[in-house]
């Protein structure tokens, strides 16, 4: 059995009406995926949150006339949003519920670190392999802010080091630090779902909690660490700058991400009060700051 899949990027936030429109056209199922690996934190009761930038997959019967559908789409209210970036694909003999998995492949960061979805074999069994599946709430490495942090960790020497993961999300940076040899990791996040996600991903990777202190900020007493990672947002990095600086020991390292390129210079200047800051490292529209505590 086969189907035809319509696939396109979509940035209009009115996803519900888009889904209704596609179902009216005969779609058998509509799936929304995160196009940028941006986190969605704890939703309010009754909310079904979605990302700002989506990948839309709509499944149609194999007998669907795509040329007719093209005309319908071009004359619809969604024609401007669709533009020319959509494509039709034949989906043969596969479970629709799993077809989206093909969008997620193992990813390498630096020389040693790989993020591997659970349905894939690692391309390098001897590498530092982190088993992590895409999900609703927290990052999986595809977003530049996470990628920049993983690249920094890959090049670091963490053996025997104490690390703070400030805003741990899925726990991806915590997992990387532990697998790269960190002696102790303190992982905190303001969202209880992040704590659960980090603990679950720890189990999935067969890592014990012996070297991990995990919890909400008011549950964990942070030490002065050899390394503090904070992949959050510019505003909390401004507001928490003194507290973050005080959590790094003299000679220790700081890594900050979650910053747009235009925010990097200001944040670097703030943290120069306590750190010898490196040159800004960028990937796409996003930047990473790093430095050594004076």
C-alpha positions as YAML, in Angstrom:
chain: A
units: angstrom
residues:
- id: 1
  name: UNK
  ca: [0.00, 0.00, 0.00]
- id: 2
  name: UNK
  ca: [1.21, 3.52, -0.72]
- id: 3
  name: UNK
  ca: [0.22, 7.11, -0.02]
- id: 4
  name: UNK
  ca: [1.15, 10.57, -1.23]
- id: 5
  name: UNK
  ca: [2.62, 12.98, 1.27]
- id: 6
  name: UNK
  ca: [2.50, 16.76, 1.04]
- id: 7
  name: UNK
  ca: [5.44, 18.34, 2.89]
- id: 8
  name: UNK
  ca: [6.18, 22.03, 3.46]
- id: 9
  name: UNK
  ca: [7.48, 24.63, 5.90]
- id: 10
  name: UNK
  ca: [4.91, 26.83, 7.62]
- id: 11
  name: UNK
  ca: [5.38, 29.89, 9.82]
- id: 12
  name: UNK
  ca: [1.82, 31.14, 10.18]
- id: 13
  name: UNK
  ca: [0.74, 30.44, 13.79]
- id: 14
  name: UNK
  ca: [-2.84, 29.51, 12.82]
- id: 15
  name: UNK
  ca: [-2.07, 25.81, 12.52]
- id: 16
  name: UNK
  ca: [-5.56, 24.64, 13.50]
- id: 17
  name: UNK
  ca: [-7.23, 26.27, 10.49]
- id: 18
  name: UNK
  ca: [-4.48, 24.90, 8.23]
- id: 19
  name: UNK
  ca: [-5.13, 21.41, 9.56]
- id: 20
  name: UNK
  ca: [-8.87, 21.80, 8.96]
- id: 21
  name: UNK
  ca: [-8.20, 23.03, 5.41]
- id: 22
  name: UNK
  ca: [-5.97, 20.05, 4.59]
- id: 23
  name: UNK
  ca: [-8.47, 17.60, 6.03]
- id: 24
  name: UNK
  ca: [-11.21, 19.19, 3.89]
- id: 25
  name: UNK
  ca: [-9.00, 18.58, 0.86]
- id: 26
  name: UNK
  ca: [-8.95, 14.89, 1.74]
- id: 27
  name: UNK
  ca: [-5.87, 14.53, 3.94]
- id: 28
  name: UNK
  ca: [-5.96, 11.29, 5.94]
- id: 29
  name: UNK
  ca: [-3.65, 12.68, 8.62]
- id: 30
  name: UNK
  ca: [-1.77, 15.89, 9.34]
- id: 31
  name: UNK
  ca: [1.41, 16.02, 11.43]
- id: 32
  name: UNK
  ca: [3.26, 19.11, 12.69]
- id: 33
  name: UNK
  ca: [6.99, 18.89, 13.42]
- id: 34
  name: UNK
  ca: [9.35, 21.45, 14.94]
- id: 35
  name: UNK
  ca: [11.47, 22.99, 12.17]
- id: 36
  name: UNK
  ca: [14.04, 24.64, 14.48]
- id: 37
  name: UNK
  ca: [14.31, 22.51, 17.64]
- id: 38
  name: UNK
  ca: [12.98, 25.34, 19.80]
- id: 39
  name: UNK
  ca: [11.71, 24.43, 23.26]
- id: 40
  name: UNK
  ca: [8.10, 24.69, 24.30]
- id: 41
  name: UNK
  ca: [7.99, 24.84, 28.07]
- id: 42
  name: UNK
  ca: [5.20, 23.83, 30.40]
- id: 43
  name: UNK
  ca: [1.84, 24.58, 28.73]
- id: 44
  name: UNK
  ca: [-1.13, 25.99, 30.57]
- id: 45
  name: UNK
  ca: [-4.03, 23.59, 31.33]
- id: 46
  name: UNK
  ca: [-5.98, 22.82, 28.18]
- id: 47
  name: UNK
  ca: [-3.38, 24.30, 25.85]
- id: 48
  name: UNK
  ca: [-1.92, 22.45, 22.87]
- id: 49
  name: UNK
  ca: [1.17, 24.53, 22.11]
- id: 50
  name: UNK
  ca: [2.96, 24.54, 18.77]
- id: 51
  name: UNK
  ca: [6.22, 25.93, 17.53]
- id: 52
  name: UNK
  ca: [6.41, 29.15, 15.52]
- id: 53
  name: UNK
  ca: [8.13, 27.44, 12.58]
- id: 54
  name: UNK
  ca: [6.64, 24.11, 11.54]
- id: 55
  name: UNK
  ca: [7.26, 21.30, 9.11]
- id: 56
  name: UNK
  ca: [3.83, 20.11, 7.96]
- id: 57
  name: UNK
  ca: [3.27, 16.56, 6.70]
- id: 58
  name: UNK
  ca: [-0.15, 15.79, 5.19]
- id: 59
  name: UNK
  ca: [-0.95, 12.24, 4.08]
- id: 60
  name: UNK
  ca: [-3.27, 11.67, 1.09]
- id: 61
  name: UNK
  ca: [-4.58, 8.65, -0.77]
- id: 62
  name: UNK
  ca: [-2.27, 7.42, -3.52]
- id: 63
  name: UNK
  ca: [-4.89, 8.21, -6.17]
- id: 64
  name: UNK
  ca: [-4.92, 11.92, -5.33]
- id: 65
  name: UNK
  ca: [-4.44, 14.10, -8.40]
- id: 66
  name: UNK
  ca: [-1.52, 16.30, -7.33]
- id: 67
  name: UNK
  ca: [-1.87, 18.61, -10.36]
- id: 68
  name: UNK
  ca: [-5.43, 19.40, -9.30]
- id: 69
  name: UNK
  ca: [-4.29, 19.87, -5.71]
- id: 70
  name: UNK
  ca: [-1.57, 22.27, -6.87]
- id: 71
  name: UNK
  ca: [-4.22, 24.50, -8.42]
- id: 72
  name: UNK
  ca: [-6.36, 24.36, -5.29]
- id: 73
  name: UNK
  ca: [-3.40, 25.25, -3.09]
- id: 74
  name: UNK
  ca: [-2.28, 28.11, -5.34]
- id: 75
  name: UNK
  ca: [-5.78, 29.65, -5.20]
- id: 76
  name: UNK
  ca: [-6.23, 29.17, -1.46]
- id: 77
  name: UNK
  ca: [-5.65, 31.63, 1.36]
- id: 78
  name: UNK
  ca: [-2.49, 29.65, 2.17]
- id: 79
  name: UNK
  ca: [-0.84, 30.17, -1.22]
- id: 80
  name: UNK
  ca: [1.44, 32.97, 0.02]
- id: 81
  name: UNK
  ca: [2.56, 30.94, 3.03]
- id: 82
  name: UNK
  ca: [3.17, 27.86, 0.88]
- id: 83
  name: UNK
  ca: [4.96, 29.66, -1.95]
- id: 84
  name: UNK
  ca: [6.97, 27.17, -4.00]
- id: 85
  name: UNK
  ca: [8.52, 25.37, -1.04]
- id: 86
  name: UNK
  ca: [6.12, 22.43, -0.84]
- id: 87
  name: UNK
  ca: [6.69, 19.01, -2.34]
- id: 88
  name: UNK
  ca: [4.79, 15.82, -3.01]
- id: 89
  name: UNK
  ca: [6.38, 12.52, -2.00]
- id: 90
  name: UNK
  ca: [5.30, 8.93, -2.47]
- id: 91
  name: UNK
  ca: [5.25, 6.99, 0.82]
- id: 92
  name: UNK
  ca: [5.43, 3.27, 0.10]
- id: 93
  name: UNK
  ca: [4.79, 0.33, 2.40]
- id: 94
  name: UNK
  ca: [5.56, 2.02, 5.66]
- id: 95
  name: UNK
  ca: [3.78, 2.88, 8.83]
- id: 96
  name: UNK
  ca: [2.56, 6.51, 8.61]
- id: 97
  name: UNK
  ca: [3.06, 6.94, 12.35]
- id: 98
  name: UNK
  ca: [6.77, 6.26, 11.87]
- id: 99
  name: UNK
  ca: [7.36, 7.94, 8.51]
- id: 100
  name: UNK
  ca: [8.27, 11.24, 10.20]
- id: 101
  name: UNK
  ca: [11.24, 9.48, 11.79]
- id: 102
  name: UNK
  ca: [13.06, 9.68, 8.48]
- id: 103
  name: UNK
  ca: [13.44, 13.40, 9.13]
- id: 104
  name: UNK
  ca: [15.76, 12.69, 12.05]
- id: 105
  name: UNK
  ca: [19.20, 11.20, 11.43]
- id: 106
  name: UNK
  ca: [22.23, 10.77, 13.71]
- id: 107
  name: UNK
  ca: [24.10, 14.08, 14.04]
- id: 108
  name: UNK
  ca: [27.79, 14.62, 14.79]
- id: 109
  name: UNK
  ca: [29.11, 17.53, 16.86]
- id: 110
  name: UNK
  ca: [32.85, 18.07, 16.73]
- id: 111
  name: UNK
  ca: [34.95, 14.91, 16.59]
- id: 112
  name: UNK
  ca: [33.50, 12.74, 19.36]
- id: 113
  name: UNK
  ca: [29.86, 13.51, 20.10]
- id: 114
  name: UNK
  ca: [26.89, 12.01, 18.25]
- id: 115
  name: UNK
  ca: [23.17, 12.44, 18.94]
- id: 116
  name: UNK
  ca: [21.43, 9.25, 17.79]
- id: 117
  name: UNK
  ca: [17.63, 8.70, 17.61]
- id: 118
  name: UNK
  ca: [16.63, 5.38, 19.18]
- id: 119
  name: UNK
  ca: [15.56, 3.86, 15.85]
- id: 120
  name: UNK
  ca: [19.03, 4.35, 14.30]
- id: 121
  name: UNK
  ca: [22.30, 2.53, 14.79]
- id: 122
  name: UNK
  ca: [25.21, 4.75, 15.73]
- id: 123
  name: UNK
  ca: [27.49, 5.49, 12.75]
- id: 124
  name: UNK
  ca: [30.45, 5.21, 15.15]
- id: 125
  name: UNK
  ca: [29.96, 2.80, 18.07]
- id: 126
  name: UNK
  ca: [33.22, 3.99, 19.66]
- id: 127
  name: UNK
  ca: [32.13, 7.64, 19.76]
- id: 128
  name: UNK
  ca: [30.34, 9.45, 22.60]
- id: 129
  name: UNK
  ca: [26.82, 8.44, 21.56]
- id: 130
  name: UNK
  ca: [23.81, 10.10, 23.18]
- id: 131
  name: UNK
  ca: [20.51, 8.34, 22.53]
- id: 132
  name: UNK
  ca: [17.89, 11.07, 22.27]
- id: 133
  name: UNK
  ca: [14.58, 11.18, 20.43]
- id: 134
  name: UNK
  ca: [12.81, 14.31, 19.17]
- id: 135
  name: UNK
  ca: [9.94, 15.38, 21.40]
- id: 136
  name: UNK
  ca: [7.60, 18.25, 22.14]
- id: 137
  name: UNK
  ca: [9.27, 20.19, 24.89]
- id: 138
  name: UNK
  ca: [13.04, 20.22, 24.79]
- id: 139
  name: UNK
  ca: [16.02, 20.44, 22.48]
- id: 140
  name: UNK
  ca: [17.58, 17.51, 20.65]
- id: 141
  name: UNK
  ca: [20.66, 19.13, 19.13]
- id: 142
  name: UNK
  ca: [19.33, 20.38, 15.81]
- id: 143
  name: UNK
  ca: [19.02, 24.00, 16.94]
- id: 144
  name: UNK
  ca: [22.23, 26.07, 16.60]
- id: 145
  name: UNK
  ca: [22.22, 27.09, 20.27]
- id: 146
  name: UNK
  ca: [22.46, 23.44, 21.36]
- id: 147
  name: UNK
  ca: [24.85, 22.57, 18.56]
- id: 148
  name: UNK
  ca: [27.23, 25.36, 19.61]
- id: 149
  name: UNK
  ca: [27.32, 24.07, 23.19]
- id: 150
  name: UNK
  ca: [27.90, 20.48, 22.10]
- id: 151
  name: UNK
  ca: [30.78, 21.55, 19.87]
- id: 152
  name: UNK
  ca: [32.39, 23.36, 22.80]
- id: 153
  name: UNK
  ca: [31.97, 20.32, 25.05]
- id: 154
  name: UNK
  ca: [33.39, 18.01, 22.39]
- id: 155
  name: UNK
  ca: [36.64, 20.00, 22.37]
- id: 156
  name: UNK
  ca: [36.89, 20.32, 26.17]
- id: 157
  name: UNK
  ca: [38.71, 18.17, 28.71]
- id: 158
  name: UNK
  ca: [36.09, 17.36, 31.34]
- id: 159
  name: UNK
  ca: [37.70, 14.49, 33.23]
- id: 160
  name: UNK
  ca: [37.39, 15.13, 36.95]
- id: 161
  name: UNK
  ca: [35.50, 18.40, 36.44]
- id: 162
  name: UNK
  ca: [32.41, 19.69, 38.23]
- id: 163
  name: UNK
  ca: [29.81, 21.03, 35.78]
- id: 164
  name: UNK
  ca: [26.62, 23.08, 36.16]
- id: 165
  name: UNK
  ca: [23.97, 22.75, 33.44]
- id: 166
  name: UNK
  ca: [21.84, 25.84, 34.05]
- id: 167
  name: UNK
  ca: [18.53, 25.29, 32.25]
- id: 168
  name: UNK
  ca: [19.01, 21.62, 31.46]
- id: 169
  name: UNK
  ca: [15.92, 21.08, 29.25]
- id: 170
  name: UNK
  ca: [16.14, 17.57, 27.82]
- id: 171
  name: UNK
  ca: [19.42, 17.00, 29.66]
- id: 172
  name: UNK
  ca: [21.36, 16.84, 26.41]
- id: 173
  name: UNK
  ca: [24.29, 18.90, 27.72]
- id: 174
  name: UNK
  ca: [24.23, 17.05, 31.05]
- id: 175
  name: UNK
  ca: [24.43, 13.73, 29.22]
- id: 176
  name: UNK
  ca: [27.26, 14.97, 27.02]
- id: 177
  name: UNK
  ca: [29.24, 16.25, 30.00]
- id: 178
  name: UNK
  ca: [28.86, 12.98, 31.92]
- id: 179
  name: UNK
  ca: [29.76, 10.82, 28.93]
- id: 180
  name: UNK
  ca: [32.77, 13.05, 28.24]
- id: 181
  name: UNK
  ca: [34.14, 12.35, 31.73]
- id: 182
  name: UNK
  ca: [32.76, 15.00, 34.08]
- id: 183
  name: UNK
  ca: [33.07, 13.96, 37.71]
- id: 184
  name: UNK
  ca: [29.85, 15.67, 38.85]
- id: 185
  name: UNK
  ca: [27.03, 17.52, 37.09]
- id: 186
  name: UNK
  ca: [24.51, 19.81, 38.76]
- id: 187
  name: UNK
  ca: [21.51, 20.14, 36.41]
- id: 188
  name: UNK
  ca: [18.74, 22.63, 37.18]
- id: 189
  name: UNK
  ca: [15.71, 23.97, 35.32]
- id: 190
  name: UNK
  ca: [12.68, 26.06, 36.26]
- id: 191
  name: UNK
  ca: [10.32, 23.64, 34.47]
- id: 192
  name: UNK
  ca: [9.44, 20.36, 36.27]
- id: 193
  name: UNK
  ca: [8.97, 18.71, 32.86]
- id: 194
  name: UNK
  ca: [12.62, 19.37, 32.11]
- id: 195
  name: UNK
  ca: [13.64, 17.58, 35.29]
- id: 196
  name: UNK
  ca: [11.54, 14.56, 34.29]
- id: 197
  name: UNK
  ca: [12.91, 14.64, 30.73]
- id: 198
  name: UNK
  ca: [16.52, 14.78, 31.93]
- id: 199
  name: UNK
  ca: [16.00, 11.88, 34.33]
- id: 200
  name: UNK
  ca: [14.28, 9.79, 31.64]
- id: 201
  name: UNK
  ca: [17.03, 10.46, 29.09]
- id: 202
  name: UNK
  ca: [19.63, 9.54, 31.69]
- id: 203
  name: UNK
  ca: [17.96, 6.14, 32.10]
- id: 204
  name: UNK
  ca: [17.64, 5.71, 28.33]
- id: 205
  name: UNK
  ca: [21.40, 6.14, 28.01]
- id: 206
  name: UNK
  ca: [22.17, 3.73, 30.84]
- id: 207
  name: UNK
  ca: [23.76, 6.42, 33.01]
- id: 208
  name: UNK
  ca: [23.34, 6.19, 36.79]
- id: 209
  name: UNK
  ca: [22.51, 9.26, 38.85]
- id: 210
  name: UNK
  ca: [25.57, 8.77, 41.07]
- id: 211
  name: UNK
  ca: [27.32, 11.72, 39.44]
- id: 212
  name: UNK
  ca: [24.23, 13.88, 38.98]
- id: 213
  name: UNK
  ca: [22.45, 16.38, 41.23]
- id: 214
  name: UNK
  ca: [19.15, 17.23, 39.50]
- id: 215
  name: UNK
  ca: [16.26, 19.46, 40.46]
- id: 216
  name: UNK
  ca: [14.52, 22.83, 40.40]
- id: 217
  name: UNK
  ca: [16.70, 25.83, 41.32]
- id: 218
  name: UNK
  ca: [15.35, 26.01, 44.88]
- id: 219
  name: UNK
  ca: [16.06, 22.30, 45.35]
- id: 220
  name: UNK
  ca: [19.73, 22.30, 44.36]
- id: 221
  name: UNK
  ca: [22.52, 24.15, 46.15]
- id: 222
  name: UNK
  ca: [24.98, 24.99, 43.42]
- id: 223
  name: UNK
  ca: [28.71, 24.83, 44.13]
- id: 224
  name: UNK
  ca: [31.43, 26.85, 42.48]
- id: 225
  name: UNK
  ca: [31.97, 24.71, 39.41]
- id: 226
  name: UNK
  ca: [34.82, 24.18, 36.95]
- id: 227
  name: UNK
  ca: [32.33, 24.77, 34.11]
- id: 228
  name: UNK
  ca: [28.91, 26.40, 33.91]
- id: 229
  name: UNK
  ca: [26.75, 25.91, 30.82]
- id: 230
  name: UNK
  ca: [23.67, 28.09, 30.35]
- id: 231
  name: UNK
  ca: [21.76, 27.55, 27.11]
- id: 232
  name: UNK
  ca: [18.79, 29.74, 27.96]
- id: 233
  name: UNK
  ca: [17.76, 33.22, 26.73]
- id: 234
  name: UNK
  ca: [19.35, 36.66, 26.72]
- id: 235
  name: UNK
  ca: [17.10, 38.27, 29.32]
- id: 236
  name: UNK
  ca: [17.64, 35.70, 32.12]
- id: 237
  name: UNK
  ca: [21.36, 35.73, 31.28]
- id: 238
  name: UNK
  ca: [21.30, 39.48, 31.94]
- id: 239
  name: UNK
  ca: [19.27, 39.24, 35.13]
- id: 240
  name: UNK
  ca: [21.21, 36.27, 36.54]
- id: 241
  name: UNK
  ca: [24.68, 37.39, 35.46]
- id: 242
  name: UNK
  ca: [26.08, 37.95, 38.98]
- id: 243
  name: UNK
  ca: [24.60, 34.70, 40.30]
- id: 244
  name: UNK
  ca: [25.96, 32.78, 37.31]
- id: 245
  name: UNK
  ca: [29.40, 34.35, 37.70]
- id: 246
  name: UNK
  ca: [29.48, 33.48, 41.41]
- id: 247
  name: UNK
  ca: [28.83, 29.82, 40.53]
- id: 248
  name: UNK
  ca: [32.11, 29.51, 38.60]
- id: 249
  name: UNK
  ca: [35.38, 29.05, 40.45]
- id: 250
  name: UNK
  ca: [38.45, 31.12, 39.67]
- id: 251
  name: UNK
  ca: [39.99, 29.79, 36.47]
- id: 252
  name: UNK
  ca: [36.75, 27.99, 35.58]
- id: 253
  name: UNK
  ca: [34.93, 28.09, 32.26]
- id: 254
  name: UNK
  ca: [31.67, 29.73, 31.26]
- id: 255
  name: UNK
  ca: [29.61, 28.81, 28.18]
- id: 256
  name: UNK
  ca: [26.48, 30.81, 27.32]
- id: 257
  name: UNK
  ca: [24.10, 30.22, 24.44]
- id: 258
  name: UNK
  ca: [20.52, 30.95, 23.45]
- id: 259
  name: UNK
  ca: [21.61, 34.34, 22.09]
- id: 260
  name: UNK
  ca: [20.85, 35.98, 18.79]
- id: 261
  name: UNK
  ca: [23.90, 37.44, 17.04]
- id: 262
  name: UNK
  ca: [22.80, 40.99, 17.78]
- id: 263
  name: UNK
  ca: [22.60, 40.22, 21.52]
- id: 264
  name: UNK
  ca: [26.07, 38.74, 21.85]
- id: 265
  name: UNK
  ca: [28.16, 41.90, 22.18]
- id: 266
  name: UNK
  ca: [26.03, 43.31, 25.01]
- id: 267
  name: UNK
  ca: [26.07, 40.04, 26.97]
- id: 268
  name: UNK
  ca: [29.80, 39.63, 26.45]
- id: 269
  name: UNK
  ca: [30.36, 43.11, 27.88]
- id: 270
  name: UNK
  ca: [28.25, 42.29, 30.94]
- id: 271
  name: UNK
  ca: [30.20, 39.11, 31.71]
- id: 272
  name: UNK
  ca: [33.57, 40.80, 31.17]
- id: 273
  name: UNK
  ca: [33.19, 42.03, 34.74]
- id: 274
  name: UNK
  ca: [34.14, 38.56, 35.91]
- id: 275
  name: UNK
  ca: [35.48, 36.65, 32.88]
- id: 276
  name: UNK
  ca: [38.11, 36.96, 30.20]
- id: 277
  name: UNK
  ca: [35.70, 36.49, 27.30]
- id: 278
  name: UNK
  ca: [36.58, 34.70, 24.07]
- id: 279
  name: UNK
  ca: [35.59, 35.91, 20.63]
- id: 280
  name: UNK
  ca: [31.94, 35.26, 19.81]
- id: 281
  name: UNK
  ca: [31.20, 32.02, 17.95]
- id: 282
  name: UNK
  ca: [28.16, 32.03, 15.67]
- id: 283
  name: UNK
  ca: [26.08, 29.52, 13.75]
- id: 284
  name: UNK
  ca: [23.39, 30.99, 11.55]
- id: 285
  name: UNK
  ca: [21.52, 33.68, 13.49]
- id: 286
  name: UNK
  ca: [22.72, 32.40, 16.88]
- id: 287
  name: UNK
  ca: [25.81, 32.97, 19.01]
- id: 288
  name: UNK
  ca: [27.79, 31.32, 21.79]
- id: 289
  name: UNK
  ca: [29.84, 33.14, 24.40]
- id: 290
  name: UNK
  ca: [32.61, 31.55, 26.40]
- id: 291
  name: UNK
  ca: [35.21, 32.76, 28.85]
- id: 292
  name: UNK
  ca: [37.50, 31.97, 31.80]
- id: 293
  name: UNK
  ca: [36.83, 33.30, 35.30]
- id: 294
  name: UNK
  ca: [39.39, 35.90, 36.34]
...
